[in-house]
């Protein structure tokens, strides 16, 4: 009887601890810079919103973890995801220039555990709001900081115009190519957005086949950090229309009873 009582007491302590952690994760301090950005979005001033959010990130500690919700090449898609996740989840957008490419990162400033397993558990409601079925990743604020936040935001049309000359470069050596897009298939246990956020440094012209090897290694490292083994990455021999098509074959999960 005493053993049963001790077991129940231990279970109750673990339950209360888990509830406390979940409460902490859900009640992250509502940063005013995030709210101010949402107010600008509501007023149709996206440039000011992006500038406010960038300034807010610049003030965060470098090691502060932010939950990574998605990466988009066009602002309207990022905005749609932002609204889906909502201000209640401290969601915001960061604009990053990657060579000739503009990417929009949808992030959350909720308290984000460094432990991958705790992050999935404590932020399960955030994953549900964002429609994330794979692993919720995190990025350090220091990797998203800029020297100075600028209110300038390129609209989709200028982005397309800026990208157009890349595909028509003729002076580039025959062994070089441009990367403007990644097409990823076969991934089930890690989301496509999670993979793309780790490949953001590989966009642009002047790429070589050694860069494709680096892309492959980056994806393998992502799977390894998530504790997933037995993954095969098939890279293309040729890059057509500045698009890298990547096929991922994940080892089948063992079904448990």
RABELZI-V643969 format. One record per backbone hydrogen bond with DSSP energy under -1.0 kcal/mol. NH is the residue of the N-H (numbers start at 1). CO is the residue of the C=O. If there is no record, write none. Layout:
NH | CO
NH | CO
//
This chain:
5 | 1
6 | 2
7 | 3
8 | 4
9 | 5
10 | 6
11 | 7
12 | 8
13 | 9
14 | 10
15 | 11
16 | 12
17 | 13
18 | 14
19 | 15
20 | 16
21 | 17
22 | 18
23 | 19
24 | 20
25 | 21
26 | 22
27 | 23
31 | 29
35 | 31
36 | 32
37 | 33
38 | 34
39 | 35
40 | 36
41 | 37
42 | 38
43 | 39
44 | 41
45 | 40
49 | 45
50 | 46
51 | 47
52 | 48
53 | 49
54 | 50
55 | 51
56 | 52
57 | 53
58 | 54
60 | 57
64 | 61
66 | 139
67 | 108
68 | 137
69 | 106
70 | 106
72 | 104
78 | 74
79 | 75
80 | 76
81 | 77
82 | 78
83 | 79
84 | 80
85 | 81
86 | 82
89 | 86
90 | 87
91 | 86
92 | 107
94 | 105
96 | 103
98 | 101
101 | 98
103 | 96
104 | 72
105 | 94
106 | 70
107 | 92
108 | 67
109 | 90
119 | 115
120 | 116
121 | 117
122 | 118
123 | 119
127 | 123
128 | 124
129 | 125
130 | 126
132 | 127
139 | 66
141 | 64
142 | 62
143 | 140
144 | 141
159 | 155
160 | 156
161 | 157
162 | 158
163 | 159
164 | 160
166 | 163
169 | 166
176 | 173
177 | 207
179 | 204
180 | 242
181 | 242
183 | 244
185 | 246
195 | 191
196 | 192
197 | 193
199 | 196
202 | 199
204 | 179
207 | 177
211 | 208
213 | 209
214 | 210
215 | 211
216 | 212
217 | 213
218 | 214
219 | 215
220 | 216
221 | 217
222 | 218
223 | 219
224 | 220
225 | 221
226 | 222
227 | 224
228 | 223
232 | 249
234 | 247
243 | 240
244 | 181
246 | 183
247 | 234
248 | 185
249 | 232
//
